[in-house]
C-alpha cells in the first residue's frame, strides 16, 4: 500500500507539473495575443482624427497618413521581431546618377534601426557610387543587360523581382519593397508601412474622382479595368509586402504582360497598369498615402502634412534611352 501511495503521489506531482507548465505556456501566448491586439488598437486608434482624409479603405485596410500611427510604439513591437527588409532598385543607363541621393537619404530616413538589404540591378556596376551604409545595412549589386526602351526596363522588373524572391530571398528577408531609384527620402519611412500586400496611392490621383484614373480601358489588354470599377489608383514606383504576396503579384503581372506581348499590345502605363489590375482583385492589406511617394518636392497639398519620399525633378528625354 505504501508503494502504491508513492506511485500515485508521483503521478499527481507529474500531472500538477505538466498542468502548471501548460498554464504557463498558455498564459504566455495569451499575453502576446493581448499585446498584439493592444498594439494594433493603439497604433491605429487615431483613425478618424484626420477628418480631412480617409484613413481606412472600404475593405477595412488602414491608409497610413501622418497622425494615424504611434511611431515609438510600433518601432518597439517590430524591434522584437528581428526583421529584414529587402529593397530593390533598378538603375540602368543614366539612372545611376540618382543612386547617391537615394542611398544617402535612405540611410537617414528608411527603416532606420532595422536590417535593410538593398538589391541594385544595373547595367553599369562600375558607376555605382560609394555610399557609407549603417550597421546591418547591406548592398548587393547585380548586373543586368542594357535595354533600349524604358518601357521594357519598366516591364522587365516583374520577372527579375519574381526570380529574386524565388531564388535568393526565402531565408534572407521577411518583407520586400520595390522602389524607383529617381527618388529621394525626406522623412520617416519605416515599420508602419509593413503588411502582407502594400500599395501606394498615386499622388496625382488621391483626391480626384474615379473616372479620372488612367486605368487600361482597352478590352484587348490583360490590364483592362472596366469603366466604373476600381478603388484607388496606385503608383508603380513603390509597392511591397511579404515575400509570398509580392512573389504572387510579380508572377501574375508578368504572366499578364506576356499574354499582352503575344497579342502585340502594351498597357497604357505598362507595369503600373497591370499592378492596378492586380490590386483591384487582390486588395492590398495596407495602403500608403501620397506622403510615401510624392511627385515633386516643390508641390504642396493641404492633406499632405509631410513629404516622406518623392520623385526628383528630371528631364525624361535626357535620362531615358527613348521617349
C-alpha positions in Angstrom: 0.0 0.0 0.0 2.9 2.3 0.8 4.4 1.8 -2.7 1.1 2.3 -4.4 0.6 5.5 -2.5 4.0 6.8 -3.6 3.3 5.8 -7.2 0.1 7.7 -7.2 1.7 10.6 -5.5 4.4 10.7 -8.2 1.7 10.7 -10.9 -0.1 13.5 -9.1 3.1 15.6 -8.8 3.9 14.9 -12.5 0.3 15.9 -13.5 0.5 19.1 -11.5 3.9 19.9 -13.0 2.6 19.4 -16.6 -0.6 21.3 -15.8 1.3 24.3 -14.4 3.7 24.2 -17.3 0.8 24.1 -19.8 -0.9 27.0 -18.0 2.3 29.0 -18.1 2.7 28.5 -21.8 -0.9 29.3 -22.5 -0.5 32.4 -20.3 2.5 33.5 -22.4 0.5 33.1 -25.6 -2.4 35.0 -24.1 -0.1 37.8 -23.0 1.4 38.0 -26.5 -2.0 38.0 -28.1 -3.2 40.8 -25.8 -0.1 42.8 -26.6 -0.6 42.3 -30.3 -4.3 43.4 -30.1 -3.5 46.3 -27.8 -0.6 47.4 -30.2 -2.8 47.2 -33.2 -5.5 49.2 -31.5 -3.1 51.8 -30.2 -1.2 52.1 -33.5 -4.4 52.9 -35.4 -6.6 54.3 -32.6 -6.1 57.7 -34.1 -8.0 56.7 -37.2 -10.7 59.3 -37.7 -8.7 62.1 -36.0 -7.6 63.0 -39.5 -11.1 64.2 -40.7 -9.6 65.7 -43.8 -8.6 62.3 -45.3 -9.9 58.7 -45.3 -7.7 56.6 -43.0 -9.3 53.2 -43.8 -10.5 51.6 -47.1 -14.0 50.2 -47.7 -12.5 46.7 -47.1 -11.1 48.0 -43.7 -7.4 48.2 -44.7 -5.5 51.1 -43.0 -4.4 54.0 -45.1 -1.2 55.3 -43.5 -1.1 59.1 -43.0 0.8 61.3 -40.6 -1.1 61.2 -37.4 -2.5 57.7 -37.8 0.2 55.7 -36.0 2.4 55.8 -32.9 5.9 55.6 -34.3 7.6 54.8 -30.9 5.2 52.0 -30.1 5.2 50.4 -33.5 9.0 50.5 -33.6 9.3 48.8 -30.2 7.0 46.0 -31.4 8.9 45.3 -34.6 12.3 45.6 -32.9 11.4 42.3 -31.1 10.8 40.5 -34.3 14.3 40.9 -35.8 13.0 41.6 -39.3 14.9 42.1 -42.5 13.5 44.3 -45.3 14.7 43.7 -48.8 14.6 46.7 -51.1 15.0 46.5 -54.8 16.3 49.3 -57.1 16.8 49.4 -60.9 19.4 51.9 -62.2 20.1 51.4 -65.9 22.0 53.8 -68.1 21.9 57.4 -66.9 19.6 56.4 -63.9 22.8 55.6 -62.0 23.1 59.3 -61.3 20.2 59.1 -58.9 21.7 56.4 -56.7 23.8 58.6 -54.4 20.9 60.8 -53.3 18.6 57.8 -53.0 21.0 55.7 -50.8 22.2 58.6 -48.7 18.7 59.8 -47.9 17.5 56.2 -47.3 20.2 55.7 -44.7 18.9 58.8 -43.0 15.1 58.0 -43.1 14.3 54.5 -44.4 13.8 51.8 -41.8 16.3 53.4 -39.5 17.5 51.0 -36.8 16.2 47.9 -38.8 18.1 45.5 -41.0 17.8 46.5 -44.7 19.3 44.7 -47.7 19.3 46.8 -50.9 19.4 44.8 -54.2 20.5 47.0 -57.0 20.1 45.9 -60.6 22.2 47.9 -63.1 24.0 47.6 -66.4 26.8 49.9 -65.2 28.1 48.4 -61.9 31.3 50.5 -62.3 29.1 53.6 -62.0 27.8 52.8 -58.5 28.7 55.5 -56.0 30.5 54.6 -52.8 27.9 55.4 -50.1 28.6 54.6 -46.5 25.9 52.3 -45.1 25.0 51.9 -41.4 25.2 48.9 -39.2 23.2 45.9 -40.6 22.6 47.7 -43.9 23.8 45.8 -47.0 24.0 46.5 -50.7 24.2 43.7 -53.3 24.8 44.8 -56.9 23.5 42.6 -59.7 24.4 43.2 -63.4 21.6 43.1 -65.9 21.7 43.7 -69.7 21.1 47.2 -71.1 17.7 47.8 -72.8 16.9 50.3 -75.4 13.3 51.2 -74.3 12.4 52.5 -70.9 9.1 50.7 -71.2 11.0 47.3 -71.5 13.1 48.3 -68.4 9.9 49.1 -66.5 8.1 45.9 -67.5 11.1 43.6 -67.2 11.3 44.4 -63.5 8.5 42.0 -62.6 10.4 39.0 -64.0 13.6 40.0 -62.2 11.7 40.5 -58.9 10.0 37.2 -59.2 13.3 35.3 -59.7 15.0 37.2 -56.9 12.3 36.2 -54.4 12.2 32.6 -55.6 15.9 32.1 -55.8 17.5 34.2 -53.1 15.2 35.8 -50.6 13.4 32.9 -49.0 15.7 32.8 -45.9 17.1 36.3 -46.3 14.2 38.7 -45.8 10.8 39.0 -44.2 9.4 41.9 -46.3 10.3 43.5 -49.6 9.7 46.9 -51.1 10.3 47.7 -54.8 11.1 51.4 -55.3 12.0 53.7 -58.2 15.6 55.0 -58.0 14.9 58.5 -59.3 13.6 59.4 -55.9 14.8 60.8 -52.5 13.7 60.4 -48.9 12.8 63.5 -46.9 11.1 61.9 -43.8 10.4 58.7 -42.0 9.5 55.6 -43.9 9.6 52.6 -41.5 7.7 49.7 -40.0 4.3 51.5 -40.1 4.4 50.6 -43.8 4.7 46.8 -43.4 1.9 44.5 -44.3 1.1 41.4 -46.4 0.4 43.5 -49.6 1.1 47.2 -49.7 0.2 49.7 -52.3 1.0 53.4 -52.5 -1.7 55.8 -53.7 -0.6 57.8 -56.7 -0.1 61.4 -55.8 -1.8 62.7 -58.9 -5.0 60.7 -58.2 -5.5 60.6 -54.4 -8.2 63.3 -54.4 -9.9 63.0 -57.8 -13.0 61.1 -59.0 -12.5 57.6 -60.3 -13.3 58.5 -64.0 -10.0 60.5 -64.0 -7.9 57.4 -63.1 -5.7 56.3 -66.0 -6.5 52.6 -65.9 -6.2 50.5 -69.0 -9.6 50.6 -70.7 -8.9 48.5 -73.8 -10.5 45.1 -73.5 -7.7 43.5 -75.6 -5.2 44.1 -72.7 -4.9 41.8 -69.7 -4.7 45.0 -67.6 -8.2 46.0 -68.7 -10.4 47.5 -66.0 -14.0 48.3 -67.0 -15.3 51.8 -66.6 -16.9 52.3 -63.2 -14.6 49.8 -61.5 -11.6 50.4 -59.3 -11.0 51.7 -55.8 -7.7 53.7 -55.9 -5.1 54.4 -58.5 -1.7 53.0 -57.3 1.7 54.1 -58.4 4.1 51.5 -59.9 7.0 53.4 -58.4 6.6 51.8 -54.9 4.9 48.7 -53.7 5.8 45.8 -51.4 4.7 43.4 -48.7 5.6 39.9 -47.6 7.7 37.8 -49.9 4.9 35.4 -50.6 2.4 38.1 -51.5 4.8 40.1 -53.7 6.0 37.0 -55.4 2.4 36.2 -56.4 1.9 39.8 -57.5 5.1 39.8 -59.7 4.3 36.3 -61.1 0.7 37.3 -62.1 1.7 40.7 -63.6 4.5 39.1 -65.6 2.1 36.4 -67.0 -0.4 39.1 -68.0 2.3 41.1 -69.7 3.5 38.1 -71.6 -0.1 37.5 -72.9 -0.3 41.1 -73.9 3.1 40.9 -75.7 1.9 37.8 -77.6 -1.1 39.8 -78.7 1.0 42.8 -79.7 -0.5 45.1 -77.1 1.2 47.2 -74.4 -0.8 48.5 -71.5 -1.2 52.3 -71.4 1.1 52.7 -68.3 3.0 49.4 -68.7 3.6 47.6 -65.4 1.7 50.2 -63.4 -1.5 49.3 -65.4 -1.0 45.6 -64.6 -0.3 46.4 -60.9 -3.6 48.3 -60.7 -5.4 45.4 -62.2 -3.9 43.1 -59.7 -4.8 45.3 -56.8 -8.4 45.5 -58.0 -8.9 41.8 -57.5 -6.3 41.2 -54.8 -6.9 44.0 -52.3 -3.9 45.4 -50.5 -3.8 44.8 -46.8 -2.4 48.3 -46.3 -2.3 51.5 -48.3 0.3 54.2 -48.0 -0.8 57.8 -48.6 0.9 60.0 -51.1 3.3 61.1 -48.3 5.1 57.9 -49.3 5.6 58.8 -52.9 5.2 62.5 -53.9 5.9 63.8 -57.4 7.7 67.0 -56.8 9.0 68.2 -53.5 8.2 71.8 -54.6 4.5 71.0 -54.9 2.2 71.1 -52.0 -1.3 69.8 -51.0 -3.3 70.6 -47.9 -3.9 67.0 -46.8 -0.2 66.1 -47.2 1.3 67.3 -43.9 4.7 65.7 -44.6 6.5 64.5 -47.7 8.5 61.4 -46.8 9.6 60.2 -50.3 9.4 61.9 -53.6 10.4 61.6 -57.2 13.2 64.1 -58.1 12.9 66.6 -60.9 14.4 65.2 -64.1 14.4 65.6 -67.9 12.9 62.3 -69.1 14.1 63.0 -72.6 17.7 63.2 -71.3 17.8 60.3 -68.9 15.6 57.7 -70.8 17.1 55.7 -73.7 13.9 56.6 -75.7 10.9 58.8 -75.2 
